[in-house]
Every structure is written in C-alpha cells, then in structure tokens.
Amino acid sequence: MTDRTVQSRWDGGLRAVVQAGGFELTVDEPESMGGTDRGPQPTDLLLASVASCFTLAMAYSAAKRDIELEGLDVDVTGRYDGPRFSRLLIEVRAQRPAGAELARLVSAAERVCYVTNTLRRPPEIEIVGAS
C-alpha cells in the first residue's frame, strides 16, 4: 500500500490553494456563488480527475495490448443532485480503434482506472480535527 497526500490552504473568500505532487492549484467558486472565479471549482476538479484518469487508463490499456490509439477524447458529465453528483456519464471517442475493439479497450480501462474504481467502491472516509 502507498499513501498519497495533497494539502490545501484557505486563501480567503471561497478560494483554496492546493499543493499536489509538486504542483500548485488554485481552487475557487464562480463569482455567482460568492467566489472570485480564479480557478476551477472542486466539483470540476472531481470531473477532471475522472476524465484524465480514464484517458490515461485508455492509453495504458492500448499500449499494453499493442493497439494503435488515435484521437482519444473523454468527456465526463456530472448530474448535480443536492450536495452531490447522482450520476457521472463518461463518453469515450477515438478515431482509432473503433467499434468492438474500442469497446474492449474501454472495458480494459475500466479495470485499471483508479478514480472510477474508487468512486465505484468508496473508501472509508475519516475526518479528524486537530485541537
């Protein structure tokens, strides 16, 4: 087992600065929600995590099977339902492969995508506050 940690620091208003793997990300809410719109909102980052992880899982699965992959696009749409997403739709398109071969590659990617596997089998969440 390996642990990964990211750190977030409140930066005023509804903005946070996140340190992740040596990169700094500004996370904010849109002005219409009281933020300053200086970065993506947390839910967009969740969707981006799903989309990017599935994209990389597709590339990994294609390379492992010596399948030529061209023009890969992955779109992820979340449906808001109260304070959560009730549905995530992942749409995968590629110029190559197509048809049944693309469907097999999608199935292979589903098995190795960390983010979608985590969402399908949610981890235990423990929240602790330091005093």
N, CA, C and O atoms as CSV, one atom per row, in Angstrom:
chain,resi,resn,atom,element,x,y,z
A,1,MET,N,N,0.838,-1.190,0.000
A,1,MET,CA,C,0.000,0.000,0.000
A,1,MET,C,C,0.875,1.242,0.000
A,1,MET,O,O,1.947,1.271,0.605
A,2,THR,N,N,0.404,2.249,-0.679
A,2,THR,CA,C,1.100,3.530,-0.744
A,2,THR,C,C,0.104,4.629,-0.432
A,2,THR,O,O,-1.016,4.623,-0.941
A,3,ASP,N,N,0.507,5.566,0.398
A,3,ASP,CA,C,-0.345,6.716,0.700
A,3,ASP,C,C,0.051,7.895,-0.172
A,3,ASP,O,O,1.226,8.076,-0.492
A,4,ARG,N,N,-0.931,8.691,-0.554
A,4,ARG,CA,C,-0.699,9.956,-1.267
A,4,ARG,C,C,-1.391,11.042,-0.472
A,4,ARG,O,O,-2.493,10.838,0.038
A,5,THR,N,N,-0.762,12.175,-0.365
A,5,THR,CA,C,-1.326,13.294,0.381
A,5,THR,C,C,-1.255,14.552,-0.463
A,5,THR,O,O,-0.237,14.822,-1.101
A,6,VAL,N,N,-2.328,15.320,-0.468
A,6,VAL,CA,C,-2.316,16.672,-1.016
A,6,VAL,C,C,-2.670,17.605,0.136
A,6,VAL,O,O,-3.315,17.199,1.103
A,7,GLN,N,N,-2.248,18.840,0.023
A,7,GLN,CA,C,-2.500,19.813,1.086
A,7,GLN,C,C,-3.233,21.011,0.511
A,7,GLN,O,O,-2.944,21.466,-0.596
A,8,SER,N,N,-4.186,21.513,1.282
A,8,SER,CA,C,-4.970,22.666,0.869
A,8,SER,C,C,-4.886,23.738,1.941
A,8,SER,O,O,-4.958,23.456,3.137
A,9,ARG,N,N,-4.732,24.978,1.484
A,9,ARG,CA,C,-4.681,26.133,2.387
A,9,ARG,C,C,-5.747,27.130,1.953
A,9,ARG,O,O,-5.839,27.485,0.778
A,10,TRP,N,N,-6.550,27.578,2.912
A,10,TRP,CA,C,-7.566,28.581,2.620
A,10,TRP,C,C,-6.878,29.872,2.214
A,10,TRP,O,O,-5.917,30.291,2.860
A,11,ASP,N,N,-7.358,30.507,1.152
A,11,ASP,CA,C,-6.748,31.721,0.614
A,11,ASP,C,C,-7.736,32.879,0.621
A,11,ASP,O,O,-7.628,33.798,-0.190
A,12,GLY,N,N,-8.706,32.834,1.541
A,12,GLY,CA,C,-9.697,33.899,1.649
A,12,GLY,C,C,-10.917,33.615,0.795
A,12,GLY,O,O,-10.856,32.887,-0.195
A,13,GLY,N,N,-12.012,34.203,1.200
A,13,GLY,CA,C,-13.262,34.020,0.448
A,13,GLY,C,C,-13.616,32.563,0.318
A,13,GLY,O,O,-13.661,31.835,1.310
A,14,LEU,N,N,-13.868,32.131,-0.908
A,14,LEU,CA,C,-14.162,30.726,-1.190
A,14,LEU,C,C,-13.070,30.129,-2.073
A,14,LEU,O,O,-13.348,29.368,-3.000
A,15,ARG,N,N,-11.810,30.493,-1.764
A,15,ARG,CA,C,-10.667,30.075,-2.578
A,15,ARG,C,C,-9.700,29.274,-1.706
A,15,ARG,O,O,-9.507,29.574,-0.527
A,16,ALA,N,N,-9.106,28.261,-2.306
A,16,ALA,CA,C,-8.094,27.452,-1.642
A,16,ALA,C,C,-6.920,27.262,-2.592
A,16,ALA,O,O,-7.088,27.256,-3.811
A,17,VAL,N,N,-5.738,27.109,-2.025
A,17,VAL,CA,C,-4.547,26.789,-2.805
A,17,VAL,C,C,-4.129,25.385,-2.397
A,17,VAL,O,O,-3.908,25.106,-1.219
A,18,VAL,N,N,-4.024,24.511,-3.382
A,18,VAL,CA,C,-3.741,23.099,-3.133
A,18,VAL,C,C,-2.344,22.766,-3.648
A,18,VAL,O,O,-1.977,23.129,-4.765
A,19,GLN,N,N,-1.576,22.072,-2.819
A,19,GLN,CA,C,-0.277,21.533,-3.216
A,19,GLN,C,C,-0.492,20.052,-3.517
A,19,GLN,O,O,-0.895,19.283,-2.644
A,20,ALA,N,N,-0.219,19.661,-4.761
A,20,ALA,CA,C,-0.440,18.276,-5.168
A,20,ALA,C,C,0.722,17.818,-6.045
A,20,ALA,O,O,0.894,18.292,-7.168
A,21,GLY,N,N,1.505,16.901,-5.520
A,21,GLY,CA,C,2.600,16.335,-6.313
A,21,GLY,C,C,3.568,17.365,-6.852
A,21,GLY,O,O,4.047,17.223,-7.977
A,22,GLY,N,N,3.872,18.400,-6.082
A,22,GLY,CA,C,4.794,19.435,-6.528
A,22,GLY,C,C,4.148,20.515,-7.383
A,22,GLY,O,O,4.844,21.401,-7.879
A,23,PHE,N,N,2.851,20.462,-7.564
A,23,PHE,CA,C,2.128,21.450,-8.352
A,23,PHE,C,C,1.195,22.233,-7.444
A,23,PHE,O,O,0.659,21.703,-6.471
A,24,GLU,N,N,1.013,23.498,-7.778
A,24,GLU,CA,C,0.091,24.337,-7.020
A,24,GLU,C,C,-1.155,24.603,-7.864
A,24,GLU,O,O,-1.061,25.024,-9.017
A,25,LEU,N,N,-2.317,24.352,-7.273
A,25,LEU,CA,C,-3.587,24.561,-7.956
A,25,LEU,C,C,-4.425,25.545,-7.158
A,25,LEU,O,O,-4.537,25.423,-5.938
A,26,THR,N,N,-5.007,26.506,-7.833
A,26,THR,CA,C,-5.963,27.392,-7.187
A,26,THR,C,C,-7.354,26.841,-7.446
A,26,THR,O,O,-7.730,26.578,-8.588
A,27,VAL,N,N,-8.106,26.672,-6.378
A,27,VAL,CA,C,-9.469,26.165,-6.465
A,27,VAL,C,C,-10.385,27.259,-5.947
A,27,VAL,O,O,-10.129,27.829,-4.886
A,28,ASP,N,N,-11.438,27.556,-6.671
A,28,ASP,CA,C,-12.301,28.687,-6.326
A,28,ASP,C,C,-13.726,28.363,-6.756
A,28,ASP,O,O,-13.972,27.409,-7.493
A,29,GLU,N,N,-14.620,29.149,-6.295
A,29,GLU,CA,C,-16.012,29.059,-6.742
A,29,GLU,C,C,-16.269,30.185,-7.739
A,29,GLU,O,O,-15.560,31.191,-7.722
A,30,PRO,N,N,-17.266,30.035,-8.604
A,30,PRO,CA,C,-17.594,31.114,-9.536
A,30,PRO,C,C,-18.109,32.342,-8.786
A,30,PRO,O,O,-18.597,32.238,-7.660
A,31,GLU,N,N,-17.995,33.487,-9.418
A,31,GLU,CA,C,-18.476,34.730,-8.800
A,31,GLU,C,C,-19.947,34.627,-8.428
A,31,GLU,O,O,-20.371,35.184,-7.415
A,32,SER,N,N,-20.726,33.921,-9.234
A,32,SER,CA,C,-22.160,33.793,-8.953
A,32,SER,C,C,-22.435,33.044,-7.647
A,32,SER,O,O,-23.536,33.129,-7.103
A,33,MET,N,N,-21.441,32.314,-7.145
A,33,MET,CA,C,-21.589,31.559,-5.896
A,33,MET,C,C,-20.806,32.202,-4.751
A,33,MET,O,O,-20.701,31.623,-3.670
A,34,GLY,N,N,-20.254,33.405,-4.988
A,34,GLY,CA,C,-19.523,34.103,-3.941
A,34,GLY,C,C,-18.020,33.976,-4.023
A,34,GLY,O,O,-17.311,34.497,-3.162
A,35,GLY,N,N,-17.516,33.296,-5.039
A,35,GLY,CA,C,-16.073,33.160,-5.223
A,35,GLY,C,C,-15.526,34.261,-6.110
A,35,GLY,O,O,-16.220,35.229,-6.419
A,36,THR,N,N,-14.284,34.106,-6.514
A,36,THR,CA,C,-13.645,35.090,-7.392
A,36,THR,C,C,-13.340,34.516,-8.773
A,36,THR,O,O,-12.775,35.206,-9.621
A,37,ASP,N,N,-13.710,33.257,-9.000
A,37,ASP,CA,C,-13.557,32.612,-10.304
A,37,ASP,C,C,-12.102,32.620,-10.780
A,37,ASP,O,O,-11.832,32.819,-11.964
A,38,ARG,N,N,-11.163,32.402,-9.842
A,38,ARG,CA,C,-9.741,32.381,-10.201
A,38,ARG,C,C,-9.199,30.967,-10.369
A,38,ARG,O,O,-7.991,30.775,-10.507
A,39,GLY,N,N,-10.080,29.987,-10.360
A,39,GLY,CA,C,-9.669,28.599,-10.563
A,39,GLY,C,C,-10.896,27.737,-10.701
A,39,GLY,O,O,-12.015,28.193,-10.465
A,40,PRO,N,N,-10.692,26.490,-11.082
A,40,PRO,CA,C,-11.837,25.587,-11.201
A,40,PRO,C,C,-12.460,25.328,-9.837
A,40,PRO,O,O,-11.787,25.408,-8.810
A,41,GLN,N,N,-13.736,25.021,-9.839
A,41,GLN,CA,C,-14.393,24.683,-8.582
A,41,GLN,C,C,-14.107,23.216,-8.248
A,41,GLN,O,O,-13.766,22.436,-9.137
A,42,PRO,N,N,-14.242,22.838,-6.976
A,42,PRO,CA,C,-13.902,21.469,-6.568
A,42,PRO,C,C,-14.616,20.391,-7.376
A,42,PRO,O,O,-14.018,19.362,-7.691
A,43,THR,N,N,-15.881,20.608,-7.714
A,43,THR,CA,C,-16.603,19.587,-8.468
A,43,THR,C,C,-16.043,19.436,-9.885
A,43,THR,O,O,-16.047,18.336,-10.438
A,44,ASP,N,N,-15.563,20.532,-10.473
A,44,ASP,CA,C,-14.914,20.431,-11.778
A,44,ASP,C,C,-13.623,19.631,-11.676
A,44,ASP,O,O,-13.277,18.881,-12.589
A,45,LEU,N,N,-12.908,19.792,-10.559
A,45,LEU,CA,C,-11.688,19.005,-10.365
A,45,LEU,C,C,-12.001,17.522,-10.212
A,45,LEU,O,O,-11.236,16.676,-10.674
A,46,LEU,N,N,-13.120,17.201,-9.565
A,46,LEU,CA,C,-13.535,15.805,-9.474
A,46,LEU,C,C,-13.802,15.245,-10.868
A,46,LEU,O,O,-13.333,14.158,-11.205
A,47,LEU,N,N,-14.552,15.987,-11.674
A,47,LEU,CA,C,-14.828,15.545,-13.046
A,47,LEU,C,C,-13.535,15.453,-13.855
A,47,LEU,O,O,-13.367,14.532,-14.655
A,48,ALA,N,N,-12.623,16.403,-13.651
A,48,ALA,CA,C,-11.331,16.371,-14.346
A,48,ALA,C,C,-10.516,15.156,-13.921
A,48,ALA,O,O,-9.814,14.562,-14.740
A,49,SER,N,N,-10.604,14.783,-12.647
A,49,SER,CA,C,-9.897,13.589,-12.175
A,49,SER,C,C,-10.425,12.340,-12.866
A,49,SER,O,O,-9.652,11.478,-13.285
A,50,VAL,N,N,-11.739,12.249,-12.982
A,50,VAL,CA,C,-12.337,11.096,-13.660
A,50,VAL,C,C,-11.908,11.082,-15.125
A,50,VAL,O,O,-11.464,10.054,-15.636
A,51,ALA,N,N,-12.041,12.227,-15.800
A,51,ALA,CA,C,-11.730,12.292,-17.234
A,51,ALA,C,C,-10.259,12.001,-17.507
A,51,ALA,O,O,-9.936,11.221,-18.402
A,52,SER,N,N,-9.382,12.613,-16.752
A,52,SER,CA,C,-7.949,12.424,-17.007
A,52,SER,C,C,-7.507,11.012,-16.650
A,52,SER,O,O,-6.706,10.417,-17.370
A,53,CYS,N,N,-8.014,10.470,-15.553
A,53,CYS,CA,C,-7.630,9.115,-15.169
A,53,CYS,C,C,-8.117,8.107,-16.202
A,53,CYS,O,O,-7.392,7.178,-16.556
A,54,PHE,N,N,-9.342,8.288,-16.686
A,54,PHE,CA,C,-9.859,7.345,-17.679
A,54,PHE,C,C,-9.100,7.474,-18.994
A,54,PHE,O,O,-8.860,6.476,-19.674
A,55,THR,N,N,-8.719,8.700,-19.356
A,55,THR,CA,C,-7.913,8.908,-20.561
A,55,THR,C,C,-6.590,8.158,-20.450
A,55,THR,O,O,-6.181,7.466,-21.383
A,56,LEU,N,N,-5.927,8.297,-19.309
A,56,LEU,CA,C,-4.645,7.622,-19.115
A,56,LEU,C,C,-4.814,6.110,-19.023
A,56,LEU,O,O,-3.945,5.361,-19.469
A,57,ALA,N,N,-5.932,5.653,-18.443
A,57,ALA,CA,C,-6.201,4.216,-18.386
A,57,ALA,C,C,-6.405,3.658,-19.804
A,57,ALA,O,O,-5.979,2.543,-20.104
A,58,MET,N,N,-7.048,4.432,-20.657
A,58,MET,CA,C,-7.214,4.021,-22.055
A,58,MET,C,C,-5.851,3.913,-22.743
A,58,MET,O,O,-5.568,2.928,-23.424
A,59,ALA,N,N,-5.017,4.930,-22.559
A,59,ALA,CA,C,-3.688,4.923,-23.183
A,59,ALA,C,C,-2.850,3.749,-22.672
A,59,ALA,O,O,-2.183,3.070,-23.452
A,60,TYR,N,N,-2.889,3.517,-21.369
A,60,TYR,CA,C,-2.151,2.406,-20.763
A,60,TYR,C,C,-2.643,1.069,-21.325
A,60,TYR,O,O,-1.842,0.220,-21.716
A,61,SER,N,N,-3.954,0.893,-21.362
A,61,SER,CA,C,-4.532,-0.359,-21.840
A,61,SER,C,C,-4.220,-0.588,-23.315
A,61,SER,O,O,-3.953,-1.720,-23.721
A,62,ALA,N,N,-4.249,0.466,-24.116
A,62,ALA,CA,C,-3.922,0.338,-25.535
A,62,ALA,C,C,-2.459,-0.063,-25.719
A,62,ALA,O,O,-2.149,-0.960,-26.502
A,63,ALA,N,N,-1.566,0.606,-24.996
A,63,ALA,CA,C,-0.139,0.301,-25.118
A,63,ALA,C,C,0.143,-1.135,-24.686
A,63,ALA,O,O,0.937,-1.827,-25.323
A,64,LYS,N,N,-0.487,-1.580,-23.630
A,64,LYS,CA,C,-0.281,-2.938,-23.113
A,64,LYS,C,C,-0.729,-3.989,-24.133
A,64,LYS,O,O,-0.186,-5.093,-24.166
A,65,ARG,N,N,-1.705,-3.650,-24.954
A,65,ARG,CA,C,-2.251,-4.593,-25.934
A,65,ARG,C,C,-1.741,-4.332,-27.358
A,65,ARG,O,O,-2.211,-4.951,-28.312
A,66,ASP,N,N,-0.776,-3.412,-27.492
A,66,ASP,CA,C,-0.252,-3.032,-28.810
A,66,ASP,C,C,-1.355,-2.586,-29.760
A,66,ASP,O,O,-1.352,-2.924,-30.943
A,67,ILE,N,N,-2.298,-1.819,-29.218
A,67,ILE,CA,C,-3.393,-1.270,-30.021
A,67,ILE,C,C,-3.054,0.184,-30.331
A,67,ILE,O,O,-2.714,0.959,-29.437
A,68,GLU,N,N,-3.152,0.542,-31.605
A,68,GLU,CA,C,-2.893,1.924,-32.001
A,68,GLU,C,C,-4.076,2.789,-31.558
A,68,GLU,O,O,-5.226,2.522,-31.909
A,69,LEU,N,N,-3.771,3.812,-30.793
A,69,LEU,CA,C,-4.805,4.706,-30.258
A,69,LEU,C,C,-4.603,6.082,-30.877
A,69,LEU,O,O,-3.520,6.659,-30.786
A,70,GLU,N,N,-5.648,6.603,-31.505
A,70,GLU,CA,C,-5.572,7.922,-32.134
A,70,GLU,C,C,-6.827,8.719,-31.811
A,70,GLU,O,O,-7.928,8.173,-31.733
A,71,GLY,N,N,-6.641,10.010,-31.627
A,71,GLY,CA,C,-7.764,10.930,-31.484
A,71,GLY,C,C,-8.662,10.620,-30.309
A,71,GLY,O,O,-9.885,10.710,-30.421
A,72,LEU,N,N,-8.068,10.254,-29.175
A,72,LEU,CA,C,-8.861,9.897,-28.000
A,72,LEU,C,C,-9.379,11.150,-27.301
A,72,LEU,O,O,-8.614,12.070,-27.014
A,73,ASP,N,N,-10.671,11.178,-27.031
A,73,ASP,CA,C,-11.313,12.230,-26.243
A,73,ASP,C,C,-12.201,11.568,-25.213
A,73,ASP,O,O,-12.919,10.616,-25.521
A,74,VAL,N,N,-12.154,12.071,-23.986
A,74,VAL,CA,C,-13.006,11.568,-22.913
A,74,VAL,C,C,-13.726,12.761,-22.299
A,74,VAL,O,O,-13.083,13.690,-21.810
A,75,ASP,N,N,-15.048,12.742,-22.321
A,75,ASP,CA,C,-15.863,13.776,-21.690
A,75,ASP,C,C,-16.545,13.155,-20.478
A,75,ASP,O,O,-17.021,12.022,-20.535
A,76,VAL,N,N,-16.588,13.905,-19.386
A,76,VAL,CA,C,-17.288,13.446,-18.188
A,76,VAL,C,C,-18.294,14.513,-17.785
A,76,VAL,O,O,-17.944,15.683,-17.626
A,77,THR,N,N,-19.537,14.104,-17.622
A,77,THR,CA,C,-20.611,14.998,-17.219
A,77,THR,C,C,-21.177,14.502,-15.900
A,77,THR,O,O,-21.525,13.330,-15.761
A,78,GLY,N,N,-21.266,15.405,-14.938
A,78,GLY,CA,C,-21.856,15.062,-13.652
A,78,GLY,C,C,-23.228,15.698,-13.523
A,78,GLY,O,O,-23.431,16.846,-13.917
A,79,ARG,N,N,-24.156,14.953,-12.975
A,79,ARG,CA,C,-25.502,15.477,-12.729
A,79,ARG,C,C,-25.607,15.839,-11.255
A,79,ARG,O,O,-25.515,14.977,-10.381
A,80,TYR,N,N,-25.804,17.134,-10.992
A,80,TYR,CA,C,-25.967,17.603,-9.615
A,80,TYR,C,C,-27.294,17.111,-9.050
A,80,TYR,O,O,-28.319,17.147,-9.730
A,81,ASP,N,N,-27.268,16.655,-7.812
A,81,ASP,CA,C,-28.475,16.229,-7.111
A,81,ASP,C,C,-28.259,16.566,-5.637
A,81,ASP,O,O,-27.779,15.741,-4.860
A,82,GLY,N,N,-28.622,17.790,-5.271
A,82,GLY,CA,C,-28.338,18.237,-3.902
A,82,GLY,C,C,-26.845,18.468,-3.759
A,82,GLY,O,O,-26.201,18.946,-4.693
A,83,PRO,N,N,-26.290,18.139,-2.609
A,83,PRO,CA,C,-24.862,18.403,-2.410
A,83,PRO,C,C,-23.973,17.249,-2.905
A,83,PRO,O,O,-22.974,16.919,-2.266
A,84,ARG,N,N,-24.336,16.645,-4.034
A,84,ARG,CA,C,-23.543,15.546,-4.573
A,84,ARG,C,C,-23.874,15.359,-6.047
A,84,ARG,O,O,-24.849,15.919,-6.550
A,85,PHE,N,N,-23.061,14.572,-6.732
A,85,PHE,CA,C,-23.412,14.123,-8.072
A,85,PHE,C,C,-24.173,12.818,-7.929
A,85,PHE,O,O,-23.737,11.918,-7.213
A,86,SER,N,N,-25.309,12.711,-8.606
A,86,SER,CA,C,-26.067,11.459,-8.579
A,86,SER,C,C,-25.695,10.560,-9.756
A,86,SER,O,O,-26.011,9.370,-9.760
A,87,ARG,N,N,-25.023,11.135,-10.753
A,87,ARG,CA,C,-24.670,10.364,-11.939
A,87,ARG,C,C,-23.451,10.972,-12.601
A,87,ARG,O,O,-23.333,12.193,-12.697
A,88,LEU,N,N,-22.546,10.121,-13.056
A,88,LEU,CA,C,-21.421,10.547,-13.870
A,88,LEU,C,C,-21.510,9.808,-15.199
A,88,LEU,O,O,-21.606,8.581,-15.227
A,89,LEU,N,N,-21.478,10.548,-16.287
A,89,LEU,CA,C,-21.504,9.965,-17.625
A,89,LEU,C,C,-20.122,10.148,-18.234
A,89,LEU,O,O,-19.642,11.274,-18.365
A,90,ILE,N,N,-19.484,9.052,-18.604
A,90,ILE,CA,C,-18.171,9.082,-19.246
A,90,ILE,C,C,-18.364,8.710,-20.704
A,90,ILE,O,O,-18.799,7.603,-21.023
A,91,GLU,N,N,-18.038,9.641,-21.583
A,91,GLU,CA,C,-18.159,9.407,-23.021
A,91,GLU,C,C,-16.766,9.315,-23.622
A,91,GLU,O,O,-15.963,10.238,-23.491
A,92,VAL,N,N,-16.483,8.196,-24.281
A,92,VAL,CA,C,-15.170,7.934,-24.870
A,92,VAL,C,C,-15.318,7.896,-26.385
A,92,VAL,O,O,-16.155,7.177,-26.929
A,93,ARG,N,N,-14.481,8.689,-27.051
A,93,ARG,CA,C,-14.449,8.700,-28.513
A,93,ARG,C,C,-12.996,8.556,-28.958
A,93,ARG,O,O,-12.080,9.072,-28.318
A,94,ALA,N,N,-12.808,7.851,-30.055
A,94,ALA,CA,C,-11.464,7.719,-30.625
A,94,ALA,C,C,-11.586,7.557,-32.128
A,94,ALA,O,O,-12.540,6.963,-32.631
A,95,GLN,N,N,-10.605,8.095,-32.835
A,95,GLN,CA,C,-10.547,7.861,-34.273
A,95,GLN,C,C,-10.150,6.408,-34.534
A,95,GLN,O,O,-10.626,5.767,-35.471
A,96,ARG,N,N,-9.268,5.920,-33.677
A,96,ARG,CA,C,-8.805,4.538,-33.781
A,96,ARG,C,C,-8.445,4.047,-32.405
A,96,ARG,O,O,-7.746,4.772,-31.697
A,97,PRO,N,N,-8.855,2.890,-31.966
A,97,PRO,CA,C,-9.688,1.914,-32.646
A,97,PRO,C,C,-11.147,2.346,-32.635
A,97,PRO,O,O,-11.512,3.353,-32.028
A,98,ALA,N,N,-11.961,1.572,-33.311
A,98,ALA,CA,C,-13.398,1.865,-33.381
A,98,ALA,C,C,-14.176,0.592,-33.102
A,98,ALA,O,O,-13.614,-0.500,-33.025
A,99,GLY,N,N,-15.477,0.759,-32.952
A,99,GLY,CA,C,-16.389,-0.373,-32.835
A,99,GLY,C,C,-16.082,-1.287,-31.665
A,99,GLY,O,O,-15.843,-0.835,-30.545
A,100,ALA,N,N,-16.094,-2.590,-31.947
A,100,ALA,CA,C,-15.914,-3.606,-30.907
A,100,ALA,C,C,-14.536,-3.507,-30.261
A,100,ALA,O,O,-14.400,-3.757,-29.063
A,101,GLU,N,N,-13.515,-3.149,-31.031
A,101,GLU,CA,C,-12.174,-3.034,-30.459
A,101,GLU,C,C,-12.112,-1.877,-29.458
A,101,GLU,O,O,-11.459,-1.991,-28.421
A,102,LEU,N,N,-12.779,-0.777,-29.760
A,102,LEU,CA,C,-12.842,0.340,-28.818
A,102,LEU,C,C,-13.602,-0.079,-27.563
A,102,LEU,O,O,-13.197,0.261,-26.452
A,103,ALA,N,N,-14.686,-0.806,-27.731
A,103,ALA,CA,C,-15.467,-1.268,-26.577
A,103,ALA,C,C,-14.630,-2.173,-25.674
A,103,ALA,O,O,-14.720,-2.067,-24.451
A,104,ARG,N,N,-13.818,-3.060,-26.252
A,104,ARG,CA,C,-12.938,-3.926,-25.450
A,104,ARG,C,C,-11.894,-3.097,-24.714
A,104,ARG,O,O,-11.556,-3.388,-23.567
A,105,LEU,N,N,-11.390,-2.071,-25.375
A,105,LEU,CA,C,-10.396,-1.201,-24.749
A,105,LEU,C,C,-11.013,-0.410,-23.595
A,105,LEU,O,O,-10.373,-0.228,-22.559
A,106,VAL,N,N,-12.244,0.058,-23.765
A,106,VAL,CA,C,-12.955,0.751,-22.685
A,106,VAL,C,C,-13.120,-0.184,-21.487
A,106,VAL,O,O,-12.920,0.234,-20.346
A,107,SER,N,N,-13.477,-1.426,-21.732
A,107,SER,CA,C,-13.625,-2.398,-20.637
A,107,SER,C,C,-12.307,-2.617,-19.913
A,107,SER,O,O,-12.277,-2.715,-18.687
A,108,ALA,N,N,-11.231,-2.692,-20.660
A,108,ALA,CA,C,-9.911,-2.863,-20.042
A,108,ALA,C,C,-9.552,-1.637,-19.204
A,108,ALA,O,O,-9.013,-1.770,-18.106
A,109,ALA,N,N,-9.849,-0.452,-19.720
A,109,ALA,CA,C,-9.553,0.784,-18.988
A,109,ALA,C,C,-10.369,0.871,-17.710
A,109,ALA,O,O,-9.880,1.357,-16.690
A,110,GLU,N,N,-11.610,0.402,-17.761
A,110,GLU,CA,C,-12.453,0.399,-16.554
A,110,GLU,C,C,-11.796,-0.380,-15.419
A,110,GLU,O,O,-11.921,0.002,-14.255
A,111,ARG,N,N,-11.108,-1.453,-15.739
A,111,ARG,CA,C,-10.482,-2.280,-14.703
A,111,ARG,C,C,-9.278,-1.608,-14.055
A,111,ARG,O,O,-8.940,-1.931,-12.917
A,112,VAL,N,N,-8.616,-0.671,-14.759
A,112,VAL,CA,C,-7.371,-0.101,-14.214
A,112,VAL,C,C,-7.479,1.372,-13.825
A,112,VAL,O,O,-6.508,1.942,-13.328
A,113,CYS,N,N,-8.626,1.998,-14.037
A,113,CYS,CA,C,-8.772,3.424,-13.703
A,113,CYS,C,C,-8.972,3.577,-12.192
A,113,CYS,O,O,-10.004,3.185,-11.649
A,114,TYR,N,N,-7.981,4.146,-11.533
A,114,TYR,CA,C,-8.021,4.317,-10.076
A,114,TYR,C,C,-9.201,5.171,-9.629
A,114,TYR,O,O,-9.858,4.846,-8.641
A,115,VAL,N,N,-9.472,6.234,-10.328
A,115,VAL,CA,C,-10.503,7.175,-9.877
A,115,VAL,C,C,-11.893,6.554,-9.989
A,115,VAL,O,O,-12.670,6.613,-9.035
A,116,THR,N,N,-12.218,5.963,-11.132
A,116,THR,CA,C,-13.547,5.368,-11.253
A,116,THR,C,C,-13.696,4.159,-10.339
A,116,THR,O,O,-14.779,3.924,-9.802
A,117,ASN,N,N,-12.635,3.395,-10.154
A,117,ASN,CA,C,-12.699,2.270,-9.216
A,117,ASN,C,C,-12.917,2.754,-7.789
A,117,ASN,O,O,-13.631,2.110,-7.021
A,118,THR,N,N,-12.314,3.871,-7.430
A,118,THR,CA,C,-12.512,4.432,-6.087
A,118,THR,C,C,-13.951,4.896,-5.913
A,118,THR,O,O,-14.544,4.684,-4.855
A,119,LEU,N,N,-14.518,5.525,-6.934
A,119,LEU,CA,C,-15.899,6.003,-6.836
A,119,LEU,C,C,-16.894,4.848,-6.812
A,119,LEU,O,O,-17.936,4.941,-6.164
A,120,ARG,N,N,-16.583,3.777,-7.504
A,120,ARG,CA,C,-17.485,2.617,-7.510
A,120,ARG,C,C,-17.483,1.881,-6.177
A,120,ARG,O,O,-18.507,1.347,-5.749
A,121,ARG,N,N,-16.334,1.859,-5.531
A,121,ARG,CA,C,-16.204,1.205,-4.228
A,121,ARG,C,C,-15.608,2.230,-3.273
A,121,ARG,O,O,-14.406,2.229,-3.007
A,122,PRO,N,N,-16.477,3.110,-2.758
A,122,PRO,CA,C,-15.971,4.241,-1.966
A,122,PRO,C,C,-15.116,3.804,-0.784
A,122,PRO,O,O,-15.421,2.823,-0.106
A,123,PRO,N,N,-14.043,4.550,-0.551
A,123,PRO,CA,C,-13.202,4.254,0.600
A,123,PRO,C,C,-13.868,4.739,1.884
A,123,PRO,O,O,-14.789,5.554,1.851
A,124,GLU,N,N,-13.403,4.241,2.976
A,124,GLU,CA,C,-13.831,4.769,4.269
A,124,GLU,C,C,-13.318,6.202,4.350
A,124,GLU,O,O,-12.170,6.473,3.997
A,125,ILE,N,N,-14.153,7.109,4.809
A,125,ILE,CA,C,-13.732,8.500,4.983
A,125,ILE,C,C,-13.720,8.804,6.472
A,125,ILE,O,O,-14.731,8.652,7.158
A,126,GLU,N,N,-12.577,9.230,6.956
A,126,GLU,CA,C,-12.426,9.603,8.355
A,126,GLU,C,C,-11.988,11.061,8.389
A,126,GLU,O,O,-11.025,11.437,7.721
A,127,ILE,N,N,-12.683,11.875,9.156
A,127,ILE,CA,C,-12.358,13.298,9.263
A,127,ILE,C,C,-11.942,13.557,10.696
A,127,ILE,O,O,-12.683,13.263,11.633
A,128,VAL,N,N,-10.747,14.111,10.859
A,128,VAL,CA,C,-10.250,14.427,12.196
A,128,VAL,C,C,-9.899,15.912,12.241
A,128,VAL,O,O,-9.415,16.473,11.258
A,129,GLY,N,N,-10.143,16.534,13.368
A,129,GLY,CA,C,-9.783,17.932,13.546
A,129,GLY,C,C,-8.736,18.022,14.652
A,129,GLY,O,O,-8.868,17.406,15.710
A,130,ALA,N,N,-7.722,18.783,14.388
A,130,ALA,CA,C,-6.691,18.991,15.398
A,130,ALA,C,C,-7.142,20.085,16.349
A,130,ALA,O,O,-7.762,21.066,15.937
A,131,SER,N,N,-6.825,19.907,17.625
A,131,SER,CA,C,-7.226,20.940,18.589
A,131,SER,C,C,-6.043,21.774,18.997
A,131,SER,O,O,-6.185,22.694,19.802
